[in-house]
Amino acid sequence: MNIILLNPEDIDLNQGAFISDERRINHIRTIHKAQIGDKMKLGLLNGAMGEGLITDIQSNKISFQLNLTQAAPQSLPLTLILALPRPKMLRRILQTVATLGVKNIYLINSYRVEKSYWQTPFLQEEAIRAQLTLGLEQGGDTHLPEVHLIKRFKPFVEDQLPAIANGSKALVAHPYTNEICPRSTSGAVTLAVGPEGGFIDYEIDMLAKAGFAAVHLGDRIMRVETAIPYLLARIF
Amino acid sequence: MNIILLNPEDIDLNQGAFISDERRINHIRTIHKAQIGDKMKLGLLNGAMGEGLITDIQSNKISFQLNLTQAAPQSLPLTLILALPRPKMLRRILQTVATLGVKNIYLINSYRVEKSYWQTPFLQEEAIRAQLTLGLEQGGDTHLPEVHLIKRFKPFVEDQLPAIANGSKALVAHPYTNEICPRSTSGAVTLAVGPEGGFIDYEIDMLAKAGFAAVHLGDRIMRVETAIPYLLARIF
């Protein structure tokens, strides 16, 4: 946790705040080993960040005096279109993309996405938010990404995706193509990443019709959770 | 598994091979759903790669006719010096670095590495090899990385590291420095990556004396398993 994220209800009227949940309290007490008088990096969820001076530590409550004067780090100008990963990987990927500053995520169906993946409790709103929060706390950011669940590939790619990608460089990561992924682009990017095993040809064709150029990352085929940070480091 | 890796003992004298272990057989039968007459991507561990024509499928044995005429993909000109991660993350990271083409890995101690991490069974030679093999099978490579275990930081950094890094660009990833990580470098790189929480100042100083420049990756602090693919995509 490189920043402690405060919810609006944690804040009081006099530039103070307190937290009373076990997760954050344990972290501050056992990992940071913080004491009264210490300053910690704090941020208001979807708001400013800065410092919190610890004014009191109880077993079930830690109080701060706030000085939140900094803006959150810049977001990536990226919309990520991601074939729904298997549940365990989904959790890590949500954390990773939140850490890396992605703010728009569409989790979509695809031929090689197992139907059962859509039943996972990790797709419930609270579960998604919990993973995104972990990612923000790691990265030191306050702005929660938006996650959209898209259970039908074809109507999404035909009817919604062209408008979503409009004005951006639209790329789909695909091992079997001749074009290498661009480096250090400027401007907005819409990036589609397939499931383990990749998008099928029909899907790549549909994405091409929606304006997406297929790009590869070299000879090596990466797992999705490796490919995502690799792609973002390369593209931005 | 984007390549089936054969051990020397899997090969017979007439350009044939057979595998008889459950892991590879199950994968070929249930994921690839391969049939007699199908061709699969095969490679000889630490050797050439190419195609295998399936000549027989039994429940406990699959036989191939081999045509191994391709070289493995190019390795990264990288030596990775990595503070020993916690065991669960270690396994994933070994897979990831093998997938990405890293061939020299030093797992080192550091102030923020918990002593108990050195006791994990995942550091046994066979366990390391199993994870590296998974990574090679994912990436489509045949050459096993070498992994060195370094339980004492100071003598390693003082006495061995300067020779290891000699002639390469030596970098240590560190969030708290002014220099941003270079992009698209040419030539060999020695890259040091700290534990969760980072190297301590004393360690950064020692690495600096050994010729390592501290470089950051921007405002966001990444977990080690995110930082590694991100760093490699950026540096190479």
Interface residues (C-beta under 8 A of the other chain):
Chain A: N2 P73 Q74 Q95 T96 T99 L100 G101 Q138 G139 G140 D141 R183 S184 G218 D219 R220 I221 M222 R223 T226 A227 P229 Y230 L231 L232 A233 R234
Chain B: N2 P73 Q74 Q95 T96 T99 L100 G101 Q138 G139 G140 D141 R183 S184 G218 D219 R220 I221 M222 R223 T226 A227 P229 Y230 L231 L232 A233 R234
